[in-house]
Amino acid sequence: MGAAPRATGRIARSGALRRPRSGRPTPDRAGRKLLRSRRQPNAAVAIAHPTNTVMHLGNIAHRVGNVALNYDAATGRFDHPKANALIKPEYRKGYEIPETV
């Protein structure tokens, strides 16, 4: 008789099975390791924020469809109402994010 098969994943704190990804640390482990090492992050906020904004704008443009969109960076709004609805979704009662934090 052969040995019992071994589990290939890790058990997360929530109890869910998390599969290892090619030896890379999971996001929660990576964050703790960064804090523990006190190293600087890979990108400064001044670089990461505009880069992420462009990625989000591309995602919104894809979801709206094949239409021309104009984005006003000063106001943070599009000239298309459907695209503006995707900037900040409607949150469930009790989970709203205020306009000013």
C-alpha positions in Angstrom: 0.0 0.0 0.0 1.2 3.5 -0.9 1.5 6.4 1.5 -1.4 8.9 1.8 -1.2 11.9 -0.5 0.3 15.0 1.0 -1.5 18.3 1.0 0.1 20.8 -1.4 -1.3 24.0 0.0 -1.0 26.0 3.2 -3.8 26.7 5.6 -4.4 30.5 5.9 -5.4 32.1 9.2 -9.0 32.1 8.0 -8.8 28.3 7.6 -9.0 28.4 3.8 -6.5 26.4 1.8 -4.1 28.6 -0.1 -2.0 27.1 -2.8 1.6 28.1 -3.1 2.5 30.1 -6.2 5.8 29.0 -7.6 7.7 29.7 -4.4 6.6 33.4 -4.2 5.5 34.6 -0.8 1.8 35.2 -0.3 0.8 38.9 -0.1 0.3 38.9 3.7 3.8 37.3 4.1 5.4 39.8 1.7 3.9 42.7 3.6 5.1 41.5 6.9 8.6 40.8 5.5 8.8 44.3 4.1 7.8 45.9 7.4 10.2 43.7 9.3 13.1 44.5 7.0 12.4 48.3 7.0 13.4 48.4 3.3 11.9 51.0 1.1 9.0 49.9 -1.2 9.8 49.2 -4.9 8.2 52.4 -6.1 7.7 55.8 -4.5 4.1 56.9 -4.1 4.7 59.8 -6.5 5.4 57.2 -9.2 3.0 54.4 -8.2 -0.1 56.6 -7.9 -0.1 58.0 -11.5 0.8 54.5 -12.8 -2.1 52.9 -11.0 -4.4 55.7 -12.1 -3.6 55.0 -15.8 -4.3 51.3 -15.2 -7.6 52.0 -13.6 -8.6 54.5 -16.4 -7.8 51.8 -19.0 -10.0 49.3 -17.1 -12.9 51.8 -17.0 -12.5 52.6 -20.8 -12.6 48.9 -21.5 -15.7 48.3 -19.5 -17.6 51.3 -21.0 -17.0 50.0 -24.5 -15.8 51.4 -27.8 -16.4 55.1 -27.2 -14.0 58.1 -27.0 -13.5 59.2 -23.4 -12.0 62.5 -22.1 -10.7 62.5 -18.5 -10.2 65.7 -16.6 -7.5 65.0 -14.1 -8.2 68.2 -12.1 -11.8 67.1 -11.3 -11.2 63.4 -11.6 -14.2 62.9 -13.9 -14.9 61.7 -17.4 -17.2 63.3 -20.0 -19.2 60.1 -20.1 -21.8 59.3 -17.3 -21.3 55.5 -17.5 -17.6 55.9 -17.0 -18.1 58.3 -14.1 -20.3 55.7 -12.4 -17.4 53.3 -12.5 -15.0 55.7 -10.8 -16.6 55.2 -7.4 -19.2 52.5 -7.1 -22.3 52.6 -4.8 -21.5 51.0 -1.5 -23.8 49.0 0.8 -25.3 50.8 3.7 -22.8 50.9 6.6 -19.8 50.5 4.3 -19.8 53.9 2.6 -16.6 55.8 2.2 -16.9 59.6 3.0 -15.9 62.1 0.3 -13.3 63.6 2.7 -11.3 61.2 4.9 
